[in-house]
Amino acid sequence: MSRIGVFVCHCGENIARMVDVTRVAEETAKLPGVAVSVDYRYMCSDPGQNMIKEAIREHKLDGVVVAACSPQMHEPTFRAAVVEGGLNPYLCEMANIREHCSWVHTDKELATQKAIDLVRIMVEKVGKNQELFPIKVPVTKRALVIGGGIAGIQAALDIASGGHEVVLVEREPSIGGNMARLSETFPTLDCSQCILTPRMVEVDRDPRITLYTYAEVEEVGGFVGNFKVKIRQKAKSVIADLCNGCGDCWNKCPQKKIPSEFDAGLGYRTAIYVPFPQAVPNTPVIDRERCTKFLKDKCGICEKVCTLNAIDYTMEDEIIEVEVGAIVVATGYDLFSVGKDQPNEQWTGYGEYNYDAYPDVIDGIQFERLLSASGPTQGEIRRPSDGKEPKSVVFIACVGSRDPEKGLEYCSKICCMYIAKHAMLYKHKVHDGQPYVFYMDIRAGGKNYEEFVRRAIEEDGVLYIRGRVSKIYKDGEQLVVVGADTLSDSQVQVRADLVVLATAIVPHRDAYELAQKIGFGCGSQGFFSEAHPKLRPVETNTAGIYLAGACQAPKDIPDAVAQAGAAASKVQLLFSSDELEREPIIASVNEATCVHCRNCIRVCPYSAITDKEIKDKKGNLIKMVAEVNEGLCLGCGACVAACPSKSIQLAGFNDEQVFAEITALGSG
Amino acid sequence: MKIGYYPGCSLHGMAIDFGKSTAATCKALGIELVEIPDWSCCGASAAHSTSHLLGMALPARNLALAEEADLTVVAAPCAMCSSAMKKTHELILSDKETAAEMKRLTGREYHGGVKILNAVQIFLEYGLEELAKRVVLPLDGLKVACYYGCLLTRPPDLLKFDDPEQPVLMDEVCRVVGTEPIEWGFKTECCGAGFSMSRTDLVCELTRRILENAVNNGAEAVIVACPMCHSNLDMRQANINKMFGTSFDIPIVYLTELVGLAVGVKAKKLGLRKHFVDAMRLTERMVPASKRKAPVAR
């Protein structure tokens, strides 16, 4: 006969108000196998935990049931207490009589009866519990960082500073991300590139960081501490070891009219190019879809002018395999387009702004490039259509953001600030110009942010109009912006030479695909999901995978850097021991009865089950069975339900235990 | 090609030019128009502004009559009529209670078997390639502003016609008949419509903006497919010039008239003489197909 202790918690009034806890203790004391049953005001408090420990020793308990809140809340607390009392932690179970009972019922008599039932079920289960021991897996102390924007750079540098190897993968030919494209940053107006490029150089110089640019993550397998990653290094057509970045090739390339991605289409680049002068690495790549050599097998000038023989047209994509223990995803953001073509059915463009048909209606990142000294106009404000200096510029906030009609309900967070910055910088460059801002609210929560916006309004004379813009149309050389001024309750029309739209921050088009590939969650708008919105903001629900920057939600630079630092410290925490302990609640296969139907392999959401060959001593194949990878299995139980021959059991939830629970419920 | 025809009240009255040009142009193209037997007024703006049910019941009856007469496609050139019919069609199909209520009120059942065409859709249904073949006197290079107004595209969820903010289908028809549709910003702006009588001042201001943007963008004519738009833009032009000291003198032409001219229908048969602003000048711009400068698009 088992010797089980039952500990009923009042949770102050939370449980005791609706459940007669004294009666629960009295009734459950009569159950066969229960050696002791008590109730207490706060079981999770120190005295409460001590009661459990002492009872284990005094009554020589071999099982504990705590009737209290959800195991989500305090299971770790009570399991730790049980260990201190001298029992295996998995001999402790919780009966949830708060969330599942007192909080949701209104009849005290019935609720008390239900609480007794819930405890009885757990008493029956715990009698069948077995001791379980944590699974230990080794840790590869090398991290993969995906995305080389400011968040990825910060995470890589921090992990490397902690003494660990880092593999940094960037899709573009250079690291730097969106921050490298910005002119100056709010609220201090320091030059974005000036503060970013030293970090980029640091990445390049750090021997612990292996940098793959013009590369993408192709495949991720394995599990926390033991990921196996395949990286596709796209063919750069330039041998990095030979190239010294002299620039002869791109200066001589005859393809000079390719819209530059870095300049958001406002400037041009060549077919062999580095995206911007401070690029890291400073090795150019050949855009094979635009290069005459690849399209028509003519030209070949870059090869002729390269004195170092660094050009290699025959170079092929390469698959690089690395093993890492942790992954930091920092893939950043894109901007919503107001155009007609949208990446999904929920989003719609802005027909009322004539989609993206007016060249003098641009987005925020394009205006950044106009402001930037390294931009297509060398920092002079010139409008795209005719190169004239605009004397009246309208900035429109919340284009896409906070607009459920367009399919995006959320606030993009950074626009209020960068609009104030844009308007201010415009005024600094065009003294006789007039900036206008159409806004819904000014959201300037952040250190020195509100002061910055006030400065734009009060010192730089930016005209803020509270209202939405219903229409933009062309009238002669100017654009007419029609909107509402909701403070004076009137219609307004502003004639503008240039209109800048603060378009919404959206995830990368292929963000969902990447999340699928690696195996973690995405929210409805495609931003990556953190494990808990408050308490686990940098972890994903998949162990060993962390998030940094705007791929998780719209963020400004300080927030992205802070999150990257947090992700890096989580990685170092993971790398602080040589072995990882994992919950032993996993599935195992009975090889004697497994018929290798492969149902379990098909239903496993974590790809944790594989085929296994069983051979005799001579190496002859006897049979095929399924095998569970202890590192990958998260104990969901899907395979147990799918197995037709009952050959899979989940530790802690085996058939005997579950049937005991059901029988107990039926016998009540 | 044989299709049903719902002229509505306006094409018999104030917009007789729209009615005449629809009939003559369709005849020239070989489209036989069969009027819905015993049709009644659709209620236009008056019915639905007093009673939601009446606003649906009137078109529901006409739709049921069309169905009974085996007319699977019905042209309702007036934008108000086609809009009211399409809205009723969608609501009857999507809501069983509405369908039952309509059956009770009209004594007839409508099963949703009628495809309703506005003036632009008549030509789309006919086929633009086929239309191009029929063009004998293209209006070579005439710069036109296609004005859709409110009712051709809105409400977009029910009408499902073209892009509600930046429509292009009328432009495509105009291109086929040799004109050059301009890019402009007031394609779907409201002209004030029914306020023409009660708030003439307001309608004149709204209409002035539309005309101004069309002219500033180089339009030589404004093409419409709605009697209300036509009356406000055409009839009110003199008023506007008086009120604002402007000097607008731009013909406002129904799409059916424009296509009619290009396929060789005499201006008189199209009702082109009935306009307030002289539209007969368009005939001077017609060039026989054999002498035209550029090949007709498509």
Interface residues (C-beta under 8 A of the other chain):
Chain A: K340 Y350 G351 E352 N354 Y355 A357 K471 I472 Y473 K474 D475 G476 V480
Chain B: D163 P164 E165 Q166 E183 W184 G185 F186 N213 N216 N217
